[in-house]
């Protein structure tokens, strides 16, 4: 059961990385379209794709410590991305 859930999480990460890498105009509705923001989305898209591929391997190992360490890493990266993305959404003149 844990392996199935880890596999689903890995596929979800790969899906999100696809959108971050290939469907960037969707995100530019929320943030300004600059080269810096393009690199930001590409950076996290690459990290998410790496974590998705890593998650597939972690699901096959079926070792509790490795799975928990992987989940902590995914949660950490996702929270940093979310906080940084939310800061980019704030307009500079809204103070």
JOMOMO-V621103 format. One record per pair of residues at least 12 apart in sequence whose ideal C-beta (glycine too) atoms are under 8 Angstrom apart, sorted by sequence separation. I is the first residue (numbers start at 1). J is the second residue. D is the distance in Angstrom with one decimal. If there is no record, write none. Layout:
BEGIN
i:I j:J d:D
i:I j:J d:D
END
This chain:
BEGIN
i:58 j:70 d:4.6
i:24 j:38 d:6.5
i:27 j:41 d:5.9
i:55 j:70 d:6.4
i:54 j:70 d:6.8
i:24 j:41 d:5.3
i:24 j:42 d:8.0
i:51 j:70 d:7.9
i:55 j:74 d:7.4
i:21 j:41 d:7.5
i:20 j:41 d:5.0
i:21 j:42 d:6.2
i:20 j:42 d:7.2
i:51 j:73 d:7.0
i:51 j:74 d:5.6
i:20 j:44 d:5.7
i:21 j:45 d:3.8
i:20 j:45 d:3.2
i:21 j:46 d:7.2
i:19 j:45 d:7.8
i:51 j:77 d:6.6
i:18 j:45 d:7.8
i:17 j:45 d:4.7
i:20 j:48 d:6.3
i:21 j:49 d:7.2
i:17 j:46 d:7.3
i:48 j:77 d:7.5
i:17 j:47 d:7.9
i:47 j:77 d:5.9
i:17 j:48 d:3.7
i:18 j:49 d:7.9
i:16 j:48 d:5.3
i:17 j:49 d:3.8
i:44 j:77 d:7.7
i:14 j:48 d:7.5
i:13 j:48 d:5.0
i:14 j:49 d:6.1
i:17 j:52 d:6.1
i:13 j:49 d:7.4
i:44 j:81 d:5.0
i:13 j:51 d:5.2
i:14 j:52 d:3.7
i:13 j:52 d:3.6
i:14 j:53 d:7.5
i:12 j:52 d:7.8
i:10 j:51 d:7.8
i:11 j:52 d:7.1
i:10 j:52 d:4.8
i:13 j:55 d:6.1
i:10 j:53 d:7.4
i:10 j:54 d:7.7
i:40 j:84 d:7.3
i:10 j:55 d:3.0
i:9 j:55 d:5.8
i:10 j:56 d:4.8
i:7 j:55 d:7.4
i:10 j:58 d:7.7
i:40 j:88 d:7.3
i:6 j:55 d:5.9
i:7 j:56 d:6.6
i:10 j:59 d:6.5
i:37 j:88 d:6.5
i:6 j:58 d:5.9
i:7 j:59 d:4.7
i:6 j:59 d:3.8
i:31 j:85 d:7.2
i:4 j:59 d:7.9
i:30 j:85 d:7.9
i:3 j:59 d:4.7
i:32 j:88 d:7.6
i:3 j:60 d:7.4
i:31 j:88 d:4.5
i:31 j:89 d:5.8
i:3 j:62 d:5.9
i:30 j:89 d:5.3
i:2 j:62 d:7.3
i:6 j:67 d:6.2
i:13 j:74 d:7.0
i:9 j:71 d:7.9
i:6 j:70 d:7.6
i:2 j:67 d:6.6
i:9 j:74 d:7.1
END
